[in-house]
Amino acid sequence: MQPAHEEVLLNDNDYSYWLDAGRPVAIFGIPVPVFLVFLLWLIFPSFPIFWLCIGLLVTYRILGWLGITLTISLQRILHYLRGNQLSGRPWWYRRYFEGGRIR
């Protein structure tokens, strides 16, 4: 008889290729949607815009290498704007029912 809390280990035969189905496609470590910045170059075709697009890609790659991606940057900005405390109640409930405003 085996114990009920036995640890289950995955063998190579148990690996499902669907585990990799949701990972983003990247070229040289840069997610493919970031390359859409070249649409800007198609609208305004000039060498300064082309070098701006290349500069944005290189900057994005360097920030990703440092561990600062676009998602993480947006989360940090939102955390800064929200502050440290999050309330589970909407502003109008706190204002009218938790003593924020006297009726």
C-alpha positions as CSV (number, residue, x, y, z in Angstrom):
1,M,0.0,0.0,0.0
2,Q,1.3,3.4,-1.0
3,P,1.0,6.5,1.2
4,A,-1.6,9.1,0.1
5,H,0.9,11.9,0.1
6,E,3.3,10.3,-2.3
7,E,5.1,12.9,-4.6
8,V,4.3,12.5,-8.3
9,L,7.3,13.1,-10.6
10,L,6.9,13.7,-14.3
11,N,8.8,11.3,-16.5
12,D,10.0,12.3,-20.0
13,N,7.1,10.3,-21.4
14,D,4.6,12.3,-19.3
15,Y,5.7,15.7,-20.7
16,S,3.0,17.4,-22.8
17,Y,4.0,19.7,-25.6
18,W,0.9,21.8,-24.8
19,L,2.9,23.2,-21.8
20,D,4.9,25.3,-24.2
21,A,1.8,26.4,-26.2
22,G,1.4,29.7,-24.3
23,R,4.9,31.0,-24.3
24,P,5.5,34.2,-26.4
25,V,7.4,34.0,-29.5
26,A,10.7,35.9,-29.3
27,I,13.5,36.7,-31.8
28,F,16.9,37.4,-30.2
29,G,15.1,37.6,-26.8
30,I,12.7,40.3,-28.1
31,P,9.0,39.5,-28.2
32,V,7.6,39.6,-31.7
33,P,4.9,42.3,-31.0
34,V,7.7,44.7,-30.2
35,F,8.8,44.6,-33.8
36,L,5.6,46.3,-34.7
37,V,7.5,49.5,-34.0
38,F,8.7,49.2,-37.6
39,L,5.2,50.0,-38.8
40,L,6.2,53.6,-37.8
41,W,9.0,53.4,-40.3
42,L,6.6,52.2,-43.0
43,I,4.4,55.3,-42.4
44,F,7.3,57.7,-42.2
45,P,10.1,56.2,-44.3
46,S,13.3,57.9,-43.4
47,F,16.7,56.9,-42.0
48,P,16.2,58.8,-38.7
49,I,12.9,57.0,-38.0
50,F,14.6,53.7,-39.0
51,W,17.4,54.3,-36.5
52,L,14.8,55.4,-33.9
53,C,13.1,52.0,-34.3
54,I,16.4,50.1,-34.0
55,G,17.2,52.2,-30.9
56,L,13.9,51.3,-29.3
57,L,14.5,47.6,-30.0
58,V,18.0,47.7,-28.5
59,T,16.7,49.6,-25.5
60,Y,13.9,47.1,-25.0
61,R,16.4,44.3,-25.2
62,I,18.8,45.9,-22.7
63,L,16.0,46.5,-20.3
64,G,14.8,42.9,-20.7
65,W,18.3,41.7,-20.1
66,L,18.3,43.7,-16.8
67,G,15.0,42.2,-15.9
68,I,12.8,45.2,-16.5
69,T,10.2,44.4,-19.1
70,L,7.3,46.4,-20.3
71,T,4.8,44.5,-18.0
72,I,7.0,44.9,-15.0
73,S,7.4,48.6,-15.7
74,L,3.7,49.2,-16.0
75,Q,3.1,47.3,-12.8
76,R,5.6,49.4,-10.9
77,I,4.0,52.6,-12.3
78,L,0.6,51.5,-11.2
79,H,1.8,50.5,-7.8
80,Y,3.4,54.0,-7.4
81,L,0.2,55.7,-8.5
82,R,-2.0,53.6,-6.3
83,G,0.1,53.9,-3.2
84,N,0.9,51.2,-0.6
85,Q,-2.6,50.5,0.7
86,L,-5.3,48.9,-1.3
87,S,-8.8,48.8,0.0
88,G,-11.4,46.2,-0.8
89,R,-14.1,48.7,-0.7
90,P,-15.0,51.2,-3.5
91,W,-14.4,54.9,-2.8
92,W,-18.1,55.7,-2.5
93,Y,-18.6,53.1,0.1
94,R,-15.7,54.3,2.2
95,R,-16.9,57.9,1.8
96,Y,-20.5,57.4,2.8
97,F,-20.4,54.4,5.2
98,E,-17.1,54.3,6.9
99,G,-17.1,57.8,8.3
100,G,-15.4,59.7,5.5
101,R,-18.3,62.1,5.3
102,I,-20.9,63.1,7.9
103,R,-24.5,63.1,6.6
